[in-house]
Amino acid sequence: MNNDFIKNEVLVNSDMLLQYANKFTKDQDDAEDLLQDTLMKVIRYQKKFEKSTNLLGWIYTIMKNIFINRCGKNGVERNYASTVFPDSDPA
């Protein structure tokens, strides 16, 4: 796979992928960030994609995992902040 894979297979679906990201984040800016991070991983791991499988399913799985990891990280950060600064207003 190469740049043609990204251009012809992945980027043509970017509008659909952004809609999917919006369903996760409920915020346009966060959805765009999620899509960008997803596309970066797709580029990084494109050699692991098997051509005869479902491309969008593979990308959706990457996106979902990034989102879940962010939620976990943000939850840990909020819990830490509330422990260290118990009188502060949560962000």
Phi and psi restraints in degrees (range 20) as a CNS / XPLOR table:
assign (resid 1 and name C) (resid 2 and name N)
       (resid 2 and name CA) (resid 2 and name C) 1.0 -156.1 20.0 2
assign (resid 2 and name N) (resid 2 and name CA)
       (resid 2 and name C) (resid 3 and name N) 1.0 -158.5 20.0 2
assign (resid 2 and name C) (resid 3 and name N)
       (resid 3 and name CA) (resid 3 and name C) 1.0 -62.9 20.0 2
assign (resid 3 and name N) (resid 3 and name CA)
       (resid 3 and name C) (resid 4 and name N) 1.0 -30.3 20.0 2
assign (resid 3 and name C) (resid 4 and name N)
       (resid 4 and name CA) (resid 4 and name C) 1.0 -63.0 20.0 2
assign (resid 4 and name N) (resid 4 and name CA)
       (resid 4 and name C) (resid 5 and name N) 1.0 -37.5 20.0 2
assign (resid 4 and name C) (resid 5 and name N)
       (resid 5 and name CA) (resid 5 and name C) 1.0 -59.1 20.0 2
assign (resid 5 and name N) (resid 5 and name CA)
       (resid 5 and name C) (resid 6 and name N) 1.0 -47.9 20.0 2
assign (resid 5 and name C) (resid 6 and name N)
       (resid 6 and name CA) (resid 6 and name C) 1.0 -64.7 20.0 2
assign (resid 6 and name N) (resid 6 and name CA)
       (resid 6 and name C) (resid 7 and name N) 1.0 -47.6 20.0 2
assign (resid 6 and name C) (resid 7 and name N)
       (resid 7 and name CA) (resid 7 and name C) 1.0 -68.4 20.0 2
assign (resid 7 and name N) (resid 7 and name CA)
       (resid 7 and name C) (resid 8 and name N) 1.0 -46.8 20.0 2
assign (resid 7 and name C) (resid 8 and name N)
       (resid 8 and name CA) (resid 8 and name C) 1.0 -88.4 20.0 2
assign (resid 8 and name N) (resid 8 and name CA)
       (resid 8 and name C) (resid 9 and name N) 1.0 -24.8 20.0 2
assign (resid 8 and name C) (resid 9 and name N)
       (resid 9 and name CA) (resid 9 and name C) 1.0 -108.8 20.0 2
assign (resid 9 and name N) (resid 9 and name CA)
       (resid 9 and name C) (resid 10 and name N) 1.0 -39.0 20.0 2
assign (resid 9 and name C) (resid 10 and name N)
       (resid 10 and name CA) (resid 10 and name C) 1.0 -93.4 20.0 2
assign (resid 10 and name N) (resid 10 and name CA)
       (resid 10 and name C) (resid 11 and name N) 1.0 -55.4 20.0 2
assign (resid 10 and name C) (resid 11 and name N)
       (resid 11 and name CA) (resid 11 and name C) 1.0 -65.7 20.0 2
assign (resid 11 and name N) (resid 11 and name CA)
       (resid 11 and name C) (resid 12 and name N) 1.0 -25.8 20.0 2
assign (resid 11 and name C) (resid 12 and name N)
       (resid 12 and name CA) (resid 12 and name C) 1.0 -66.5 20.0 2
assign (resid 12 and name N) (resid 12 and name CA)
       (resid 12 and name C) (resid 13 and name N) 1.0 -18.2 20.0 2
assign (resid 12 and name C) (resid 13 and name N)
       (resid 13 and name CA) (resid 13 and name C) 1.0 -102.0 20.0 2
assign (resid 13 and name N) (resid 13 and name CA)
       (resid 13 and name C) (resid 14 and name N) 1.0 11.6 20.0 2
assign (resid 13 and name C) (resid 14 and name N)
       (resid 14 and name CA) (resid 14 and name C) 1.0 -63.8 20.0 2
assign (resid 14 and name N) (resid 14 and name CA)
       (resid 14 and name C) (resid 15 and name N) 1.0 -34.6 20.0 2
assign (resid 14 and name C) (resid 15 and name N)
       (resid 15 and name CA) (resid 15 and name C) 1.0 -64.5 20.0 2
assign (resid 15 and name N) (resid 15 and name CA)
       (resid 15 and name C) (resid 16 and name N) 1.0 -43.1 20.0 2
assign (resid 15 and name C) (resid 16 and name N)
       (resid 16 and name CA) (resid 16 and name C) 1.0 -65.8 20.0 2
assign (resid 16 and name N) (resid 16 and name CA)
       (resid 16 and name C) (resid 17 and name N) 1.0 -39.4 20.0 2
assign (resid 16 and name C) (resid 17 and name N)
       (resid 17 and name CA) (resid 17 and name C) 1.0 -66.1 20.0 2
assign (resid 17 and name N) (resid 17 and name CA)
       (resid 17 and name C) (resid 18 and name N) 1.0 -36.9 20.0 2
assign (resid 17 and name C) (resid 18 and name N)
       (resid 18 and name CA) (resid 18 and name C) 1.0 -65.7 20.0 2
assign (resid 18 and name N) (resid 18 and name CA)
       (resid 18 and name C) (resid 19 and name N) 1.0 -39.7 20.0 2
assign (resid 18 and name C) (resid 19 and name N)
       (resid 19 and name CA) (resid 19 and name C) 1.0 -60.8 20.0 2
assign (resid 19 and name N) (resid 19 and name CA)
       (resid 19 and name C) (resid 20 and name N) 1.0 -42.0 20.0 2
assign (resid 19 and name C) (resid 20 and name N)
       (resid 20 and name CA) (resid 20 and name C) 1.0 -63.4 20.0 2
assign (resid 20 and name N) (resid 20 and name CA)
       (resid 20 and name C) (resid 21 and name N) 1.0 -42.9 20.0 2
assign (resid 20 and name C) (resid 21 and name N)
       (resid 21 and name CA) (resid 21 and name C) 1.0 -62.8 20.0 2
assign (resid 21 and name N) (resid 21 and name CA)
       (resid 21 and name C) (resid 22 and name N) 1.0 -37.3 20.0 2
assign (resid 21 and name C) (resid 22 and name N)
       (resid 22 and name CA) (resid 22 and name C) 1.0 -63.8 20.0 2
assign (resid 22 and name N) (resid 22 and name CA)
       (resid 22 and name C) (resid 23 and name N) 1.0 -32.5 20.0 2
assign (resid 22 and name C) (resid 23 and name N)
       (resid 23 and name CA) (resid 23 and name C) 1.0 -65.1 20.0 2
assign (resid 23 and name N) (resid 23 and name CA)
       (resid 23 and name C) (resid 24 and name N) 1.0 -34.0 20.0 2
assign (resid 23 and name C) (resid 24 and name N)
       (resid 24 and name CA) (resid 24 and name C) 1.0 -73.4 20.0 2
assign (resid 24 and name N) (resid 24 and name CA)
       (resid 24 and name C) (resid 25 and name N) 1.0 -51.4 20.0 2
assign (resid 24 and name C) (resid 25 and name N)
       (resid 25 and name CA) (resid 25 and name C) 1.0 -89.0 20.0 2
assign (resid 25 and name N) (resid 25 and name CA)
       (resid 25 and name C) (resid 26 and name N) 1.0 -29.6 20.0 2
assign (resid 25 and name C) (resid 26 and name N)
       (resid 26 and name CA) (resid 26 and name C) 1.0 62.1 20.0 2
assign (resid 26 and name N) (resid 26 and name CA)
       (resid 26 and name C) (resid 27 and name N) 1.0 21.1 20.0 2
assign (resid 26 and name C) (resid 27 and name N)
       (resid 27 and name CA) (resid 27 and name C) 1.0 -147.2 20.0 2
assign (resid 27 and name N) (resid 27 and name CA)
       (resid 27 and name C) (resid 28 and name N) 1.0 127.7 20.0 2
assign (resid 27 and name C) (resid 28 and name N)
       (resid 28 and name CA) (resid 28 and name C) 1.0 -60.9 20.0 2
assign (resid 28 and name N) (resid 28 and name CA)
       (resid 28 and name C) (resid 29 and name N) 1.0 -45.9 20.0 2
assign (resid 28 and name C) (resid 29 and name N)
       (resid 29 and name CA) (resid 29 and name C) 1.0 -64.0 20.0 2
assign (resid 29 and name N) (resid 29 and name CA)
       (resid 29 and name C) (resid 30 and name N) 1.0 -44.2 20.0 2
assign (resid 29 and name C) (resid 30 and name N)
       (resid 30 and name CA) (resid 30 and name C) 1.0 -64.9 20.0 2
assign (resid 30 and name N) (resid 30 and name CA)
       (resid 30 and name C) (resid 31 and name N) 1.0 -36.3 20.0 2
assign (resid 30 and name C) (resid 31 and name N)
       (resid 31 and name CA) (resid 31 and name C) 1.0 -64.7 20.0 2
assign (resid 31 and name N) (resid 31 and name CA)
       (resid 31 and name C) (resid 32 and name N) 1.0 -40.9 20.0 2
assign (resid 31 and name C) (resid 32 and name N)
       (resid 32 and name CA) (resid 32 and name C) 1.0 -65.2 20.0 2
assign (resid 32 and name N) (resid 32 and name CA)
       (resid 32 and name C) (resid 33 and name N) 1.0 -39.5 20.0 2
assign (resid 32 and name C) (resid 33 and name N)
       (resid 33 and name CA) (resid 33 and name C) 1.0 -64.0 20.0 2
assign (resid 33 and name N) (resid 33 and name CA)
       (resid 33 and name C) (resid 34 and name N) 1.0 -43.4 20.0 2
assign (resid 33 and name C) (resid 34 and name N)
       (resid 34 and name CA) (resid 34 and name C) 1.0 -62.4 20.0 2
assign (resid 34 and name N) (resid 34 and name CA)
       (resid 34 and name C) (resid 35 and name N) 1.0 -42.7 20.0 2
assign (resid 34 and name C) (resid 35 and name N)
       (resid 35 and name CA) (resid 35 and name C) 1.0 -62.9 20.0 2
assign (resid 35 and name N) (resid 35 and name CA)
       (resid 35 and name C) (resid 36 and name N) 1.0 -43.9 20.0 2
assign (resid 35 and name C) (resid 36 and name N)
       (resid 36 and name CA) (resid 36 and name C) 1.0 -60.8 20.0 2
assign (resid 36 and name N) (resid 36 and name CA)
       (resid 36 and name C) (resid 37 and name N) 1.0 -46.4 20.0 2
assign (resid 36 and name C) (resid 37 and name N)
       (resid 37 and name CA) (resid 37 and name C) 1.0 -63.7 20.0 2
assign (resid 37 and name N) (resid 37 and name CA)
       (resid 37 and name C) (resid 38 and name N) 1.0 -37.1 20.0 2
assign (resid 37 and name C) (resid 38 and name N)
       (resid 38 and name CA) (resid 38 and name C) 1.0 -64.2 20.0 2
assign (resid 38 and name N) (resid 38 and name CA)
       (resid 38 and name C) (resid 39 and name N) 1.0 -46.8 20.0 2
assign (resid 38 and name C) (resid 39 and name N)
       (resid 39 and name CA) (resid 39 and name C) 1.0 -63.9 20.0 2
assign (resid 39 and name N) (resid 39 and name CA)
       (resid 39 and name C) (resid 40 and name N) 1.0 -33.8 20.0 2
assign (resid 39 and name C) (resid 40 and name N)
       (resid 40 and name CA) (resid 40 and name C) 1.0 -64.1 20.0 2
assign (resid 40 and name N) (resid 40 and name CA)
       (resid 40 and name C) (resid 41 and name N) 1.0 -41.5 20.0 2
assign (resid 40 and name C) (resid 41 and name N)
       (resid 41 and name CA) (resid 41 and name C) 1.0 -69.6 20.0 2
assign (resid 41 and name N) (resid 41 and name CA)
       (resid 41 and name C) (resid 42 and name N) 1.0 -36.5 20.0 2
assign (resid 41 and name C) (resid 42 and name N)
       (resid 42 and name CA) (resid 42 and name C) 1.0 -60.7 20.0 2
assign (resid 42 and name N) (resid 42 and name CA)
       (resid 42 and name C) (resid 43 and name N) 1.0 -44.0 20.0 2
assign (resid 42 and name C) (resid 43 and name N)
       (resid 43 and name CA) (resid 43 and name C) 1.0 -63.8 20.0 2
assign (resid 43 and name N) (resid 43 and name CA)
       (resid 43 and name C) (resid 44 and name N) 1.0 -44.9 20.0 2
assign (resid 43 and name C) (resid 44 and name N)
       (resid 44 and name CA) (resid 44 and name C) 1.0 -63.0 20.0 2
assign (resid 44 and name N) (resid 44 and name CA)
       (resid 44 and name C) (resid 45 and name N) 1.0 -39.5 20.0 2
assign (resid 44 and name C) (resid 45 and name N)
       (resid 45 and name CA) (resid 45 and name C) 1.0 -108.9 20.0 2
assign (resid 45 and name N) (resid 45 and name CA)
       (resid 45 and name C) (resid 46 and name N) 1.0 19.3 20.0 2
assign (resid 45 and name C) (resid 46 and name N)
       (resid 46 and name CA) (resid 46 and name C) 1.0 -58.1 20.0 2
assign (resid 46 and name N) (resid 46 and name CA)
       (resid 46 and name C) (resid 47 and name N) 1.0 -28.0 20.0 2
assign (resid 46 and name C) (resid 47 and name N)
       (resid 47 and name CA) (resid 47 and name C) 1.0 -70.2 20.0 2
assign (resid 47 and name N) (resid 47 and name CA)
       (resid 47 and name C) (resid 48 and name N) 1.0 -18.0 20.0 2
assign (resid 47 and name C) (resid 48 and name N)
       (resid 48 and name CA) (resid 48 and name C) 1.0 -84.9 20.0 2
assign (resid 48 and name N) (resid 48 and name CA)
       (resid 48 and name C) (resid 49 and name N) 1.0 -12.8 20.0 2
assign (resid 48 and name C) (resid 49 and name N)
       (resid 49 and name CA) (resid 49 and name C) 1.0 -73.9 20.0 2
assign (resid 49 and name N) (resid 49 and name CA)
       (resid 49 and name C) (resid 50 and name N) 1.0 132.0 20.0 2
assign (resid 49 and name C) (resid 50 and name N)
       (resid 50 and name CA) (resid 50 and name C) 1.0 -92.3 20.0 2
assign (resid 50 and name N) (resid 50 and name CA)
       (resid 50 and name C) (resid 51 and name N) 1.0 122.2 20.0 2
assign (resid 50 and name C) (resid 51 and name N)
       (resid 51 and name CA) (resid 51 and name C) 1.0 -55.8 20.0 2
assign (resid 51 and name N) (resid 51 and name CA)
       (resid 51 and name C) (resid 52 and name N) 1.0 -31.8 20.0 2
assign (resid 51 and name C) (resid 52 and name N)
       (resid 52 and name CA) (resid 52 and name C) 1.0 -85.8 20.0 2
assign (resid 52 and name N) (resid 52 and name CA)
       (resid 52 and name C) (resid 53 and name N) 1.0 7.8 20.0 2
assign (resid 52 and name C) (resid 53 and name N)
       (resid 53 and name CA) (resid 53 and name C) 1.0 -106.7 20.0 2
assign (resid 53 and name N) (resid 53 and name CA)
       (resid 53 and name C) (resid 54 and name N) 1.0 179.3 20.0 2
assign (resid 53 and name C) (resid 54 and name N)
       (resid 54 and name CA) (resid 54 and name C) 1.0 -79.4 20.0 2
assign (resid 54 and name N) (resid 54 and name CA)
       (resid 54 and name C) (resid 55 and name N) 1.0 107.1 20.0 2
assign (resid 54 and name C) (resid 55 and name N)
       (resid 55 and name CA) (resid 55 and name C) 1.0 -61.7 20.0 2
assign (resid 55 and name N) (resid 55 and name CA)
       (resid 55 and name C) (resid 56 and name N) 1.0 -49.8 20.0 2
assign (resid 55 and name C) (resid 56 and name N)
       (resid 56 and name CA) (resid 56 and name C) 1.0 -63.8 20.0 2
assign (resid 56 and name N) (resid 56 and name CA)
       (resid 56 and name C) (resid 57 and name N) 1.0 -37.2 20.0 2
assign (resid 56 and name C) (resid 57 and name N)
       (resid 57 and name CA) (resid 57 and name C) 1.0 -61.2 20.0 2
assign (resid 57 and name N) (resid 57 and name CA)
       (resid 57 and name C) (resid 58 and name N) 1.0 -40.2 20.0 2
assign (resid 57 and name C) (resid 58 and name N)
       (resid 58 and name CA) (resid 58 and name C) 1.0 -64.8 20.0 2
assign (resid 58 and name N) (resid 58 and name CA)
       (resid 58 and name C) (resid 59 and name N) 1.0 -44.4 20.0 2
assign (resid 58 and name C) (resid 59 and name N)
       (resid 59 and name CA) (resid 59 and name C) 1.0 -67.7 20.0 2
assign (resid 59 and name N) (resid 59 and name CA)
       (resid 59 and name C) (resid 60 and name N) 1.0 -42.2 20.0 2
assign (resid 59 and name C) (resid 60 and name N)
       (resid 60 and name CA) (resid 60 and name C) 1.0 -59.1 20.0 2
assign (resid 60 and name N) (resid 60 and name CA)
       (resid 60 and name C) (resid 61 and name N) 1.0 -39.4 20.0 2
assign (resid 60 and name C) (resid 61 and name N)
       (resid 61 and name CA) (resid 61 and name C) 1.0 -64.6 20.0 2
assign (resid 61 and name N) (resid 61 and name CA)
       (resid 61 and name C) (resid 62 and name N) 1.0 -42.4 20.0 2
assign (resid 61 and name C) (resid 62 and name N)
       (resid 62 and name CA) (resid 62 and name C) 1.0 -60.1 20.0 2
assign (resid 62 and name N) (resid 62 and name CA)
       (resid 62 and name C) (resid 63 and name N) 1.0 -46.7 20.0 2
assign (resid 62 and name C) (resid 63 and name N)
       (resid 63 and name CA) (resid 63 and name C) 1.0 -61.9 20.0 2
assign (resid 63 and name N) (resid 63 and name CA)
       (resid 63 and name C) (resid 64 and name N) 1.0 -46.1 20.0 2
assign (resid 63 and name C) (resid 64 and name N)
       (resid 64 and name CA) (resid 64 and name C) 1.0 -60.0 20.0 2
assign (resid 64 and name N) (resid 64 and name CA)
       (resid 64 and name C) (resid 65 and name N) 1.0 -43.6 20.0 2
assign (resid 64 and name C) (resid 65 and name N)
       (resid 65 and name CA) (resid 65 and name C) 1.0 -66.6 20.0 2
assign (resid 65 and name N) (resid 65 and name CA)
       (resid 65 and name C) (resid 66 and name N) 1.0 -38.9 20.0 2
assign (resid 65 and name C) (resid 66 and name N)
       (resid 66 and name CA) (resid 66 and name C) 1.0 -61.9 20.0 2
assign (resid 66 and name N) (resid 66 and name CA)
       (resid 66 and name C) (resid 67 and name N) 1.0 -45.2 20.0 2
assign (resid 66 and name C) (resid 67 and name N)
       (resid 67 and name CA) (resid 67 and name C) 1.0 -62.3 20.0 2
assign (resid 67 and name N) (resid 67 and name CA)
       (resid 67 and name C) (resid 68 and name N) 1.0 -45.6 20.0 2
assign (resid 67 and name C) (resid 68 and name N)
       (resid 68 and name CA) (resid 68 and name C) 1.0 -62.0 20.0 2
assign (resid 68 and name N) (resid 68 and name CA)
       (resid 68 and name C) (resid 69 and name N) 1.0 -43.0 20.0 2
assign (resid 68 and name C) (resid 69 and name N)
       (resid 69 and name CA) (resid 69 and name C) 1.0 -62.8 20.0 2
assign (resid 69 and name N) (resid 69 and name CA)
       (resid 69 and name C) (resid 70 and name N) 1.0 -38.8 20.0 2
assign (resid 69 and name C) (resid 70 and name N)
       (resid 70 and name CA) (resid 70 and name C) 1.0 -64.7 20.0 2
assign (resid 70 and name N) (resid 70 and name CA)
       (resid 70 and name C) (resid 71 and name N) 1.0 -42.8 20.0 2
assign (resid 70 and name C) (resid 71 and name N)
       (resid 71 and name CA) (resid 71 and name C) 1.0 -60.6 20.0 2
assign (resid 71 and name N) (resid 71 and name CA)
       (resid 71 and name C) (resid 72 and name N) 1.0 -43.8 20.0 2
assign (resid 71 and name C) (resid 72 and name N)
       (resid 72 and name CA) (resid 72 and name C) 1.0 -63.3 20.0 2
assign (resid 72 and name N) (resid 72 and name CA)
       (resid 72 and name C) (resid 73 and name N) 1.0 -44.2 20.0 2
assign (resid 72 and name C) (resid 73 and name N)
       (resid 73 and name CA) (resid 73 and name C) 1.0 -63.8 20.0 2
assign (resid 73 and name N) (resid 73 and name CA)
       (resid 73 and name C) (resid 74 and name N) 1.0 -44.5 20.0 2
assign (resid 73 and name C) (resid 74 and name N)
       (resid 74 and name CA) (resid 74 and name C) 1.0 -65.1 20.0 2
assign (resid 74 and name N) (resid 74 and name CA)
       (resid 74 and name C) (resid 75 and name N) 1.0 -36.5 20.0 2
assign (resid 74 and name C) (resid 75 and name N)
       (resid 75 and name CA) (resid 75 and name C) 1.0 -65.0 20.0 2
assign (resid 75 and name N) (resid 75 and name CA)
       (resid 75 and name C) (resid 76 and name N) 1.0 -42.3 20.0 2
assign (resid 75 and name C) (resid 76 and name N)
       (resid 76 and name CA) (resid 76 and name C) 1.0 -64.2 20.0 2
assign (resid 76 and name N) (resid 76 and name CA)
       (resid 76 and name C) (resid 77 and name N) 1.0 -42.8 20.0 2
assign (resid 76 and name C) (resid 77 and name N)
       (resid 77 and name CA) (resid 77 and name C) 1.0 -63.5 20.0 2
assign (resid 77 and name N) (resid 77 and name CA)
       (resid 77 and name C) (resid 78 and name N) 1.0 -41.9 20.0 2
assign (resid 77 and name C) (resid 78 and name N)
       (resid 78 and name CA) (resid 78 and name C) 1.0 -64.1 20.0 2
assign (resid 78 and name N) (resid 78 and name CA)
       (resid 78 and name C) (resid 79 and name N) 1.0 -43.6 20.0 2
assign (resid 78 and name C) (resid 79 and name N)
       (resid 79 and name CA) (resid 79 and name C) 1.0 -62.8 20.0 2
assign (resid 79 and name N) (resid 79 and name CA)
       (resid 79 and name C) (resid 80 and name N) 1.0 -41.2 20.0 2
assign (resid 79 and name C) (resid 80 and name N)
       (resid 80 and name CA) (resid 80 and name C) 1.0 -63.9 20.0 2
assign (resid 80 and name N) (resid 80 and name CA)
       (resid 80 and name C) (resid 81 and name N) 1.0 -46.8 20.0 2
assign (resid 80 and name C) (resid 81 and name N)
       (resid 81 and name CA) (resid 81 and name C) 1.0 -61.9 20.0 2
assign (resid 81 and name N) (resid 81 and name CA)
       (resid 81 and name C) (resid 82 and name N) 1.0 -39.6 20.0 2
assign (resid 81 and name C) (resid 82 and name N)
       (resid 82 and name CA) (resid 82 and name C) 1.0 -70.9 20.0 2
assign (resid 82 and name N) (resid 82 and name CA)
       (resid 82 and name C) (resid 83 and name N) 1.0 -25.7 20.0 2
assign (resid 82 and name C) (resid 83 and name N)
       (resid 83 and name CA) (resid 83 and name C) 1.0 -77.4 20.0 2
assign (resid 83 and name N) (resid 83 and name CA)
       (resid 83 and name C) (resid 84 and name N) 1.0 -43.6 20.0 2
assign (resid 83 and name C) (resid 84 and name N)
       (resid 84 and name CA) (resid 84 and name C) 1.0 -74.4 20.0 2
assign (resid 84 and name N) (resid 84 and name CA)
       (resid 84 and name C) (resid 85 and name N) 1.0 -39.0 20.0 2
assign (resid 84 and name C) (resid 85 and name N)
       (resid 85 and name CA) (resid 85 and name C) 1.0 -122.4 20.0 2
assign (resid 85 and name N) (resid 85 and name CA)
       (resid 85 and name C) (resid 86 and name N) 1.0 71.8 20.0 2
assign (resid 85 and name C) (resid 86 and name N)
       (resid 86 and name CA) (resid 86 and name C) 1.0 -64.2 20.0 2
assign (resid 86 and name N) (resid 86 and name CA)
       (resid 86 and name C) (resid 87 and name N) 1.0 -24.5 20.0 2
assign (resid 86 and name C) (resid 87 and name N)
       (resid 87 and name CA) (resid 87 and name C) 1.0 -91.4 20.0 2
assign (resid 87 and name N) (resid 87 and name CA)
       (resid 87 and name C) (resid 88 and name N) 1.0 -2.8 20.0 2
assign (resid 87 and name C) (resid 88 and name N)
       (resid 88 and name CA) (resid 88 and name C) 1.0 -82.7 20.0 2
assign (resid 88 and name N) (resid 88 and name CA)
       (resid 88 and name C) (resid 89 and name N) 1.0 155.1 20.0 2
assign (resid 88 and name C) (resid 89 and name N)
       (resid 89 and name CA) (resid 89 and name C) 1.0 -79.8 20.0 2
assign (resid 89 and name N) (resid 89 and name CA)
       (resid 89 and name C) (resid 90 and name N) 1.0 126.7 20.0 2
assign (resid 89 and name C) (resid 90 and name N)
       (resid 90 and name CA) (resid 90 and name C) 1.0 -63.1 20.0 2
assign (resid 90 and name N) (resid 90 and name CA)
       (resid 90 and name C) (resid 91 and name N) 1.0 143.2 20.0 2
